[in-house]
Each structure stands twice: as structure tokens, then as C-alpha cells.
């Protein structure tokens, strides 16, 4: 159970760091979520939002970051 507790604490710290990063990005007017290629459909009674380009950008950044971390740990 101690290992599971450590995992939960680690995940909590990761979520807190991600929240702080998102708040800082929001204050710096980074247009994540409003990039060209993010689809927004507004109907009469419904709204559908699909952030395609934002997802690709976040995926590339995380891939590079995890690659650098894995190379650093070797």
C-alpha cells in the first residue's frame, strides 16, 4: 500500500504542476485551444469543439519532453 500512496502523491504533484502551467499560459495569452485548425461548430442548440491542431502541438511537445527525459536518465 505504501507504493500506491507514493504513486498518488506523485500524480497529485504532476496535476498541480500542470494546473500551474496552464494558469501561467492563460496569462501569457498563448492561443492554445484557439489555433487555426481547431474545429468549432455552433448549431442552434449544440456546440461541438474539436481541438485538432492544439492536440497535435501538445502531443509533439510532450513527445520531445519525454524523449529528452528518457535520454537524460540513461
Secondary structure by P-SEA (a helix, b strand, c coil): caaaaaaaaaaaaaaaaaaaaaaaaaaacccccccccbbbbbcccbbbbbaaaaaaaaaaaaaaaaaaaaaaac
